Amino acid sequence: MRYELVIFDNDGVLVDSEPISNTVLAGYLTELGHPTSYEESLRDYMGAAVHRIHDLVEERTGQKLPADFDDELHRRTLAAFQEEQLAAVEGVEELLGELVADGVAYCVASSGSHQKIAAGHRRTGLDQWFEEEWIFSSEDVGRGKPAPDLFLHAAERMGVAPERCVVVEDSPLGVEAARAAGMEVYGFTSMMPADRLVGVTGHFSDMSQIPKLLF
């Protein structure tokens, strides 16, 4: 294998949570007086840490979001996870099984909080595939995606040089972060058109295609 570590984004790559999360976010922003459609939420915020939401809203409107925005968004998102049929992305467990069988190290580097990651993994059964020390969140670093900090942090903690890592991402912000970290990155096109994932090493639309790309 060309790589020593596979770094997975979480939402939309491991857990099929982007439709739920972005529906909640669009609804909450609209409720607060910042009309946002589901499509606009995907375009502007998919793959981003929550501070990007604050930054864009203030940049566009001159208004700050409420002090309890993060906590309330988190509460609403976790509640929706309980109410909706949250599932693992099709083919992910088979892929993880192949990596384990081949002795390939992997981890998660997500813009979501540790609590959100854990909730999604428990709901989908993915928690059996990840040790706690293999899970990294934007909470662990100063700047989330598209800054490279999170991916570099994950590589350092896993003991692998950035150039020996490969990232699996589904958002333009995540791809930008991986490239800034000096890592190759493959773009998952289940929700994002391939032409928006600029600069990837390759695209794929089905998890079963990953082993052929990586090995």
Stockholm file with secondary structure:
# STOCKHOLM 1.0

chainA/1-215         MRYELVIFDNDGVLVDSEPISNTVLAGYLTELGHPTSYEESLRDYMGAAVHRIHDLVEERTGQKLPADFDDELHRRTLAAFQEEQLAAVEGVEELLGELVADGVAYCVASSGSHQKIAAGHRRTGLDQWFEEEWIFSSEDVGRGKPAPDLFLHAAERMGVAPERCVVVEDSPLGVEAARAAGMEVYGFTSMMPADRLVGVTGHFSDMSQIPKLLF
#=GR chainA/1-215 SS CCCSEEEECSBTTTBCCHHHHHHHHHHHHHHTTCCCCHHHHHHHHTTCCHHHHHHHHHHHHSCCCCTTHHHHHHHHHHHHHHHTTCCBCTTHHHHHHHHHHTTCEEEEEESSCHHHHHHHHHHHTGGGGCCGGGEEEGGGSSSCTTSSHHHHHHHHHHTCCGGGEEEEECSHHHHHHHHHTTCEEEEECSSSCGGGSTTCSEEESSGGGHHHHHC
#=GC SS_cons         CCCSEEEECSBTTTBCCHHHHHHHHHHHHHHTTCCCCHHHHHHHHTTCCHHHHHHHHHHHHSCCCCTTHHHHHHHHHHHHHHHTTCCBCTTHHHHHHHHHHTTCEEEEEESSCHHHHHHHHHHHTGGGGCCGGGEEEGGGSSSCTTSSHHHHHHHHHHTCCGGGEEEEECSHHHHHHHHHTTCEEEEECSSSCGGGSTTCSEEESSGGGHHHHHC
//
